[in-house]
């Protein structure tokens, strides 16, 4: 059997988990591998044993056996020691062949499967997973449940096996101070490690209903302090003030609305506060709070708004947005369960960034260019294009010809169905019932009969896909837009 290197977190990372988590008895295991791998090139397998609330177990003295699902051969055995966080990385794993594969882990008599990976000889791009919406004690929102920013970064990288994270602490309504901002900046820069783990500067700015609601502000680098418009501003005035500061201090930024369907707080976003596709390139379609995709969706927020405040409503207005997902965790548990307040009932969300390398600049630019897709519950591989245009693109359509649509997907659990959505409505649904799928079909409807009209995009139409899997996980591609 090949010898693999088994690494455990550094002592100061272990100490963070030991100080800040309950670390109960083992209740489950996660195995994370890169979503895109290269033939004959080594990759890491990241293993974490967690307790009933998703925190790393400190009471595990069992062994985890890692196997190739393709060959069934044992790759490595990890022995965990009671009293230490049950987290480890197996280095120098290699895919046995091209195509989709998973890693199997036998632990305490149960088999656990990793997320799927697509192995290619020459990958066109990589997929980097992140949580763009994490709160810490600096938010002063459920501080009894939250943890430090150090814990946020440690949990994201080592426990959840993410590639990037944004700590988005609240600044509005008196919760933000210059001191907190500088503390957040220091921690983010400390844990930022290009090509290994990225921290993306961000914060949450709240606006009143009808003025834009809650928005996360993402930055290419930290300015001297945040900008807030809570009392009397709108999303548009917030962007105007951020723009003035960015010119002065040399950074780029964009804003992302979230929980647009939260009753009593957000409501419809008037078009006069929409800052445009360059400053609002994405919207958070899903988090632990639920989904704001459309009214009556199966993962709706507990008290949903009834007006035109959903993602589909935004798209029909010609808001050219890509999709992201996160946790909006109020227990500082990036993409994991945690001890959340009762109004945050769903599984965590993930954002997949499609890029060539893992740097802060690349993550920022990929979200801004809508080169993303959103996933809830698990890391799902999703590739989607229409006539060769990939998710997030805006293309000109001058001729009335059929559109060829292609989707490829894979998940850790079986895919139940894939739904093709045009202009907010399902036009085709395909049952799958296996863990990989490739589906193609042609939409031959007359363009003149399907076009929408808006002052933001003129005559246009859009497509995206929704993937539903066993275990109540799902994914959404960013839309492909066509203008006339």
C-alpha positions, 0 to 999 in steps of 0.5 A: 500500500502506498504511504500517504502523509497524514497531517494534523492541524497546528497546535495553535489551531487545535487550541482554538477548537479546544477553547471554543467548542464543546467537542462532544462525542463523535456523531458523523464524519465529513470528507472533502476533496477538490471538486476538480482534480488533474490526472496523476496530480496529487490532492488532499483529502480533508477529514473531520469527525464532528459532534451532534452540533457539527463541532469537532469532536474532542472525544474521538479515539477511533480509526478512520479508513479511507478508501478509493470508491473506484478501486475499493483499495484502502488508501490510508488509516487515521487514528484520532486521539481523545482530547484533541480535535478529530481533524486530519489531512491525507496528502498525496492522494491521486485519482485512479482515472479520469472522470467523476470519482468520490472517496469513501471513509469507513468510520465506526461501522459506517461508510461516508462519502466525500463530495464528487470530483471531476478528474481531467487531464487538462482542467479548464478551470478549478472550483473553489468553495467558500462561505461568504457570510459568517458572523462572529462575536464582533457582530454583537448579534447572538454573542452567546452563540458566536465565536471569535474571528480566529475560530471562524477562520480555523473552522472554515479551513480545517473543520469544513475544508473550505477554500475561502471565507468572508467574515461579514460582521454587522456594522449598522445600528451602532454595532460597528466601531473602528476598533472592531473593524481593525480587529477584523482586518488584523485577523483576516490578514493573518489567516489569508494564505494565497493559493491555500486559503483566502479571506475576502474582506467584507461586512454587513450593512443594513438598510431599511425596507424599501431602501435595499434591506440587508446587504453584504459589502465585499472589498478587494482590500480593507479600507480605513473603515466601513461605510454605513447608511443605516438611518437615512440611506439607500443601497444606491447612496451606500454605493455612492459613498463607497465609490468615493472612498474607493477612489480615494483609497484604491480598492474595488467593491460590490454589494450583495443583497440577502434574505430579500424575502424576509417579512417585515424588513426587506420587501421589494427593491425599488428600481431607483435604488438598484445600483447596476450590474457592476456594483450589484453582480450577485444575490444570495439565493440561499443560506441557513435562513432558507431560500429567497428564490421564489415565493412558496419554495420548499426552503422558504424563510419561516416568515416570508414576504409576500411581495415581489422581493424574490430572486426571480422577481429581481431577474425579471426586472433585468437585474443581471445577478449571479447566485451565491449561497452561505450560512449567515451563521450566528454561531460562527460555524462556516458551512456547518450546523452549529447551535443556531437560533431557532429562526435559522433552521436549514442546512448551510450554504456554499458558494462555488467560485470558478477560477484558475487559481486561489487568490483574493483577487481571483475570488473577488473578480469571479464573484463580480463576473458572476462566475459562481454557483450556489449550493445548499447542504453539500458541495455539488458539481454543476456545469451549465451552458446555453449555446456555449455561454456559461453561467453568468454570461450576458450574450447578444441574440440577434437571430431566432434560432433554437438554444442548445442547453447542456448541464453536467452535475455530480453529488455525494448523494443521488441526484433526484431531478434537474430542473431547467428554468427559463424566465423564472418558470420550469420548462423541463424537469428530468429525473436522475436517481444516480449521483452523476448526470449529463443532460442536453436538450434544445429550447425551440420556442420563438424568441419573440414569445419569450422575451421580457422587457425591462429598463435595465436590460431592454428585451431579454430572457434568461436560463438557469438550472436547479439540482435537487438531491437526496438528503435535501441538498440542492444547487443553482447555477448562475443564470445565462442572459440573452439580450436582443 
